[in-house]
Amino acid sequence: MLELNTLEAIMLAVEKGLGLTFVSRLAVKERLESKRLIQLNLTGYYPRQLHLAWHKKVP
């Protein structure tokens, strides 16, 4: 397992062939369009919880 701190680092690692990842399609939209990455269509159910957080002083 490889632990990286940023989405950019994760995408670069995948581009270099170091593995695969689950990320938002929106996050990799450009790389999918330019064919730098491909999308794998998986069968099965992969639930995930999303949480939204923001600074308390921003409405």
Steps between C-alpha positions, in 0.01 A plus 500: 500500500618851416382799701508839330391839630351671196270412215765618254755261651248215478422568135869527409572170675224330301628657177845356576351153540535470878146374551138601474271716710142594571451873444223730388444499124489880517850502652645309204279641223789665313722193524219276374433732206870516409529118537771535766278285724221255424186414690438142603136395520460272800215270583371481853401751760758736650330727751679805626404783728568856400534784747503871436712728716575870479640779711261605775524870404391440140121479462 
